[in-house]
């Protein structure tokens, strides 16, 4: 029951599904799985090389036929059960084959793979450590029209582009989730930032925003996919980066689904006395501490500040060189 409880954030029918711990941890949420499936033409057969517990297989089967492979018998049985829970019994639109996907290469025109990127509790970042190896998938997919690999956003651009000419950094609920690499005749090209909720993408812009030391009236927290793809200038040419913190921007009032806007209450020295004085003045408490690469324990820092009222305040850690400042803000 604990696994089903944990699965509720990913699956609407979690209470009826079955899971194994590692399979659930590595599985794709329904929204992101649908985003993957929507990349393929409706009605065309897709080969899912990494069925796992069936998350992406279910989404693919909803748009057309799918043949999925899974080496682990327990996970394959989970996938079969979970397909049935969603009214997609094996033999209708979906087939689960227990075995190595490479035994059935070169597959067909459309291929999807989500290679395992963990070994026990260790998170892997090098492609040749993934299972199956994405380079081997590309090499074997000789008939592919469109192949999509779900990889790690922690991998370097130079490695990702080896597998295919189009690389998308995908976010969901404002969390960086994955790097999707597309290969084949219909792949497209370039580096992109993409929001899984809407499928909206913006291209990389190699230019840089000027930096300022002090924020204006508004601070914008950029979507992590936008930051990882180096695509901020594609949506925010009128803004400026604050200090050295990539993804924290400031400037005039603008609206964008890629940016979360905060009103600046104060910009203070990084010490408890300064923060408490502001909280006392506005009658607030630190609801969250936000930081990008500042090396602080956000939750531990948050609990050091005493509440002075019920106004919700966000504390952003801004870095510039070896120095830090705190921006006290609230969602605008």
C-alpha positions in Angstrom: 0.0 0.0 0.0 2.9 2.4 0.6 4.0 2.1 -3.0 0.4 2.9 -4.2 0.3 5.9 -1.8 3.5 7.2 -3.2 2.3 6.6 -6.8 -0.7 8.9 -6.4 1.4 11.9 -7.6 2.1 10.1 -10.8 -1.0 8.0 -11.6 -4.7 8.7 -11.3 -5.4 4.9 -10.9 -2.6 4.2 -8.6 -4.8 2.4 -6.1 -5.6 -0.3 -8.7 -2.1 -0.6 -10.2 0.8 -2.7 -9.0 4.4 -1.6 -8.6 7.9 -2.5 -7.6 9.9 0.1 -5.6 12.7 0.8 -8.1 10.3 0.6 -11.0 8.0 3.2 -9.5 10.9 5.5 -8.7 12.1 5.4 -12.3 8.6 5.6 -13.9 7.3 8.5 -15.9 4.3 10.4 -14.6 1.1 10.3 -16.7 1.4 13.9 -17.9 5.0 13.4 -19.1 4.2 10.0 -20.6 1.4 11.5 -22.6 3.8 14.2 -23.8 6.1 11.5 -25.0 3.4 9.6 -26.7 2.0 12.7 -28.5 5.4 13.0 -30.3 4.5 10.0 -32.4 1.9 9.9 -35.2 -1.5 8.7 -34.0 -2.2 5.2 -35.1 1.4 4.3 -36.0 3.0 1.4 -34.2 5.7 2.4 -31.7 8.3 0.1 -30.2 8.9 0.8 -26.5 12.2 -0.7 -25.7 12.0 -0.2 -21.9 8.5 -1.0 -20.7 9.3 -1.0 -16.9 6.1 -1.0 -15.0 4.2 0.3 -18.1 3.9 4.1 -17.6 5.0 5.1 -21.1 3.6 1.9 -22.7 0.1 2.9 -21.4 0.4 6.3 -22.9 1.7 5.0 -26.2 -1.1 2.3 -26.4 -3.7 5.1 -26.0 -2.6 6.6 -29.3 -1.9 3.5 -31.3 -0.4 0.0 -31.3 2.8 -0.6 -29.2 5.1 -3.5 -28.7 7.1 -3.1 -25.5 10.1 -5.0 -24.2 11.1 -5.6 -20.6 13.9 -8.0 -19.4 12.7 -8.2 -15.8 9.8 -10.7 -15.4 8.3 -9.0 -12.4 8.3 -5.6 -14.1 6.8 -7.1 -17.3 4.0 -8.6 -15.2 3.4 -5.2 -13.6 3.2 -3.6 -17.0 0.6 -6.2 -18.2 -1.5 -5.7 -15.1 -1.3 -1.9 -15.3 -2.3 -1.9 -19.0 -5.4 -3.9 -18.1 -6.2 -1.5 -15.3 -6.4 1.2 -17.9 -8.6 -0.9 -20.2 -5.7 -1.7 -22.5 -5.5 -5.5 -22.1 -2.5 -7.1 -23.8 -3.5 -8.2 -27.3 -5.7 -5.2 -28.0 -3.3 -2.3 -28.7 -0.3 -3.5 -26.7 2.1 -6.4 -26.6 4.6 -6.9 -23.7 7.6 -9.1 -24.6 9.7 -10.4 -21.7 13.2 -10.2 -23.0 16.0 -8.1 -24.4 14.9 -5.5 -26.9 18.2 -6.0 -28.9 17.1 -9.6 -29.7 14.3 -8.0 -31.8 16.2 -5.2 -33.5 16.0 -3.2 -35.8 12.3 -2.8 -34.7 10.3 -0.4 -36.9 9.8 3.2 -37.9 9.0 4.6 -34.4 11.0 3.8 -31.3 11.0 5.1 -27.7 13.4 4.2 -24.9 13.9 5.3 -21.3 17.1 3.6 -20.3 17.7 2.9 -16.6 19.9 5.7 -15.2 20.4 4.2 -11.7 22.4 1.4 -10.3 20.8 0.7 -6.9 20.8 4.1 -5.1 23.5 5.5 -7.4 22.3 8.0 -10.0 24.3 7.5 -13.3 25.1 10.3 -15.6 27.2 8.7 -18.4 25.3 7.3 -21.3 27.5 4.2 -21.6 26.5 3.2 -18.1 22.7 3.3 -18.9 20.8 0.2 -19.6 20.2 -0.3 -22.5 23.0 1.8 -23.9 21.5 4.7 -26.0 24.4 4.5 -28.5 23.6 0.9 -29.2 19.9 1.7 -29.6 20.7 4.4 -32.2 23.1 2.0 -34.0 20.4 -0.8 -34.1 17.4 1.4 -35.1 18.3 1.2 -38.8 14.7 1.6 -40.0 13.7 4.5 -37.8 11.7 7.4 -38.9 11.6 8.9 -35.4 13.4 7.6 -32.3 13.2 9.3 -28.9 15.5 8.7 -26.0 14.7 9.8 -22.5 18.1 10.7 -21.0 19.5 12.7 -18.1 19.6 16.5 -18.1 22.8 16.2 -16.2 24.6 14.9 -19.3 26.7 17.3 -21.1 25.5 18.8 -24.4 28.4 17.3 -26.2 27.3 13.8 -25.2 23.6 14.3 -25.8 24.0 15.6 -29.3 26.0 12.4 -30.3 22.7 10.4 -30.1 20.6 12.7 -32.2 20.3 16.2 -33.7 17.4 17.4 -31.6 17.8 17.8 -27.8 15.0 19.0 -25.6 15.3 19.8 -21.9 11.8 19.1 -20.4 10.2 20.4 -17.3 7.0 19.4 -15.5 5.5 21.4 -12.6 8.5 23.6 -12.8 11.0 20.8 -12.2 13.6 19.8 -14.7 12.8 16.2 -15.6 14.7 14.9 -18.5 16.6 15.4 -21.7 14.8 14.1 -24.7 17.0 13.3 -27.7 15.3 12.7 -31.1 17.0 10.9 -34.0 15.8 9.7 -37.4 14.5 11.4 -40.5 11.7 13.3 -38.7 13.8 14.3 -35.7 14.4 17.9 -36.4 17.4 19.6 -34.9 18.7 22.1 -32.3 18.6 22.5 -28.5 15.2 23.4 -27.0 13.4 24.0 -23.7 10.0 22.3 -23.5 7.1 22.3 -20.9 5.5 18.9 -20.7 2.2 20.3 -19.6 1.6 22.1 -22.9 4.3 20.8 -25.2 5.4 24.4 -25.8 9.0 24.7 -26.8 11.5 27.6 -27.3 14.9 27.4 -29.0 18.3 28.0 -27.5 19.6 31.5 -27.7 23.4 31.6 -27.5 23.4 35.2 -26.3 23.8 36.3 -22.7 21.7 38.7 -20.6 23.5 41.5 -18.9 23.9 41.2 -15.1 22.9 43.6 -12.4 23.8 43.6 -8.7 20.5 44.9 -7.3 17.0 43.7 -8.4 14.2 46.0 -9.6 10.7 45.8 -8.4 10.3 42.2 -9.7 12.3 39.1 -9.7 11.6 36.3 -12.1 12.4 32.6 -11.4 13.0 31.0 -14.8 11.7 27.5 -15.6 14.6 25.0 -15.1 14.2 23.7 -18.7 14.7 27.3 -19.9 17.9 27.6 -17.8 19.3 24.2 -18.8 18.7 24.8 -22.5 20.3 28.2 -22.4 17.1 29.6 -23.9 16.3 32.4 -21.4 16.8 35.1 -24.1 14.1 33.5 -26.2 11.5 34.7 -23.8 13.1 37.4 -21.7 15.2 39.8 -23.7 14.0 42.8 -21.6 15.2 41.2 -18.3 18.6 41.1 -16.6 20.3 38.4 -14.6 20.8 39.1 -10.9 24.4 38.6 -9.9 25.8 35.2 -10.9 22.6 33.3 -10.3 21.5 31.9 -13.7 17.7 31.7 -13.7 17.0 34.6 -11.3 16.1 37.6 -13.4 14.9 41.2 -12.8 13.3 43.9 -14.9 9.9 45.4 -15.9 6.5 43.7 -15.6 6.1 40.9 -18.2 3.9 37.8 -18.4 5.3 34.4 -19.5 4.4 30.8 -18.6 8.2 30.2 -18.5 8.7 32.7 -15.6 7.3 32.9 -12.1 7.1 36.5 -11.0 7.9 37.8 -7.4 7.5 41.2 -6.0 10.6 42.4 -4.1 10.0 43.4 -0.5 13.6 44.0 0.4 17.2 43.1 -0.6 19.3 42.6 2.5 22.6 41.3 3.9 22.7 37.5 4.4 22.3 37.5 8.1 19.4 36.6 10.5 19.1 40.1 12.0 18.5 41.8 8.7 15.9 39.2 7.7 14.1 39.3 11.0 13.9 43.1 10.8 12.1 42.8 7.4 9.8 40.0 8.6 8.9 42.1 11.7 8.2 45.2 9.5 5.9 43.3 7.1 4.4 40.8 9.5 5.6 37.8 7.7 7.3 34.4 7.9 9.8 32.7 5.5 7.6 30.1 3.7 10.4 28.9 1.4 14.1 29.4 0.7 15.0 29.3 -3.0 18.6 28.9 -4.2 20.3 28.0 -7.4 23.8 26.7 -6.9 24.4 28.7 -3.7 25.4 25.6 -1.8 23.0 26.2 1.1 20.6 23.8 2.9 17.4 25.5 2.0 15.2 23.9 4.6 17.7 24.3 7.4 18.1 28.0 6.6 14.4 28.5 6.5 13.9 27.2 10.0 16.4 29.7 11.5 14.0 32.6 11.0 11.3 33.3 13.5 7.8 34.0 12.2 6.6 37.6 12.8 3.1 37.3 11.2 1.2 35.3 8.6 2.3 37.0 5.4 4.1 34.5 3.2 7.6 35.5 2.3 10.0 33.8 -0.2 13.7 34.2 0.5 16.0 34.0 -2.6 19.7 33.4 -2.1 21.5 35.6 -4.7 25.2 35.0 -5.4 27.7 37.4 -6.9 31.3 36.4 -6.8 32.1 35.1 -3.3 29.3 37.2 -1.8 25.6 36.6 -1.1 22.5 38.7 -0.6 19.0 37.7 0.3 16.0 38.9 -1.7 12.8 38.8 0.3 9.9 38.5 -2.0 6.3 37.3 -2.5 4.6 35.8 -5.5 3.1 38.6 -7.6 
